[in-house]
Amino acid sequence: MRKSQIILSLIAVAFLGGCAMKTKILDASAVSMKHHYLPEKAKMKSIGEVTGEFCTDSSQEGQIGLMDEAIKDAQAKSKADFITNVTFYSTGQCVTLEGTGHTLVKK
C-alpha cells in the first residue's frame, strides 16, 4: 500500500469511529415527562429496564429538549410513569437514555 492509501484508511476509520461514539451526558436519579412530582404516599412498581431515543435532523439547530424527547419516547414505549437510575448518552445527533421504569400503583 502506498503511504497516501494508509493515511486515507486511517482517516476513514477515525471518522467512522467518531460517528458511532457513545458519550455519557448525565446521570439522573429520577425523571418523568408525565408527572411533576411523586404524589405523597405513592407506591411504584418496577417494570424493568427502559430505553428511549430522540434524534435531530439536519434542519434543527441546537440540542434544547433532546433529553425531554428521549424521556417521552421511553415513557411512550414502556408506559412508565417515572424512570429511575437514568443515564443519558449522546451518539451523533441522537440522545438516548437507559434506566429503570416504574408505574404508579393505584390504590
Phi and psi in degrees as a GROMACS rama.xvg file:
@    title "Ramachandran Plot"
@    xaxis  label "Phi"
@    yaxis  label "Psi"
@TYPE xy
-81.7581  160.797  ARG-2
-59.6645  -40.0679  LYS-3
-66.283  -35.2679  SER-4
-67.7328  -38.6978  GLN-5
-64.3938  -45.5203  ILE-6
-62.0545  -45.2398  ILE-7
-62.4794  -38.4285  LEU-8
-64.4408  -42.8659  SER-9
-64.7276  -40.2869  LEU-10
-64.0524  -42.7487  ILE-11
-62.8698  -43.3364  ALA-12
-63.6338  -43.8079  VAL-13
-63.2174  -42.3022  ALA-14
-63.2521  -48.0951  PHE-15
-66.1975  -36.6444  LEU-16
-66.094  -37.6545  GLY-17
-69.4229  -32.3398  GLY-18
-68.4165  -32.0737  CYS-19
-97.1503  4.76778  ALA-20
-70.3933  132.378  MET-21
-104.199  118.058  LYS-22
-117.712  127.409  THR-23
-68.0567  132.428  LYS-24
-100.057  -47.6521  ILE-25
-162.796  145.856  LEU-26
-109.06  139.886  ASP-27
-135.815  143.801  ALA-28
-73.6326  -39.0111  SER-29
-157.36  143.001  ALA-30
-140.707  156.264  VAL-31
-163.183  139.736  SER-32
-104.8  0.351549  MET-33
-97.6493  -31.6819  LYS-34
-130.615  141.143  HIS-35
-78.5851  -29.7486  HIS-36
-155.83  163.691  TYR-37
-80.1694  120.774  LEU-38
-57.3883  148  PRO-39
-59.0308  135.938  GLU-40
61.1925  19.6491  LYS-41
-73.7643  148.464  ALA-42
-117.396  144.046  LYS-43
-121.363  151.108  MET-44
-117.101  128.965  LYS-45
-72.0892  136.547  SER-46
-114.729  8.12665  ILE-47
96.9176  -169.835  GLY-48
-69.0255  138.136  GLU-49
-130.435  154.64  VAL-50
-136.73  155.606  THR-51
-148.42  159.712  GLY-52
-151.725  145.216  GLU-53
-142.52  131.272  PHE-54
-120.65  138.924  CYS-55
-86.5763  160.239  THR-56
-105.713  177.35  ASP-57
-67.2722  -16.537  SER-58
-84.6091  -15.5715  SER-59
-86.7011  140.436  GLN-60
-109.286  144.734  GLU-61
77.3565  -178.701  GLY-62
-128.486  21.0221  GLN-63
-67.8426  130.415  ILE-64
85.0597  -0.494623  GLY-65
-65.1276  -40.459  LEU-66
-66.8517  -40.7099  MET-67
-57.66  -44.6538  ASP-68
-66.8391  -35.7008  GLU-69
-66.4834  -37.9235  ALA-70
-63.683  -47.8462  ILE-71
-58.7611  -40.8049  LYS-72
-62.295  -46.8065  ASP-73
-63.0429  -40.9458  ALA-74
-70.3235  -35.9588  GLN-75
-66.1282  -41.4748  ALA-76
-72.3097  -35.3655  LYS-77
-102.847  -13.7936  SER-78
64.9785  22.4691  LYS-79
-74.2647  143.385  ALA-80
-85.7729  -37.3333  ASP-81
-135.279  153.228  PHE-82
-125.165  126.948  ILE-83
-112.063  165.809  THR-84
49.2439  53.7291  ASN-85
-89.7154  138.414  VAL-86
-124.595  128.962  THR-87
-102.206  139.22  PHE-88
-127.499  151.094  TYR-89
-108.674  129.771  SER-90
-135.15  98.3468  THR-91
65.2411  -120.781  GLY-92
-98.5967  19.5091  GLN-93
-118.127  150.704  CYS-94
-118.03  129.289  VAL-95
-119.773  157.305  THR-96
-133.293  151  LEU-97
-133.739  136.159  GLU-98
-171.731  -170.289  GLY-99
-109.615  123.742  THR-100
-83.85  149.301  GLY-101
-139.756  142.941  HIS-102
-113.57  150.202  THR-103
-74.2139  135.3  LEU-104
-88.2338  124.076  VAL-105
-81.8078  136.993  LYS-106
